């Protein structure tokens, strides 16, 4: 079942929180139509910016990569 940006963002945010990043702020979103993947960039830094990318599969809604 196709996912929405909202559900992809929730999956990525939940993943980051469970990984120990308590205050993730969404900075950028990209969708790769050929791969059917959302790439969401979050600022997870407290005092200074620290960017992390989370890739969510469009079909399953699961996190498939983290940088």
Secondary structure, 3 states (H helix, E strand, C coil): CCCCHHHHHHHHHHHHHHCCCCCCEEEEEEEECCCCEEEEEEECCCCCCCEEEEEEECCCCCEEEEC
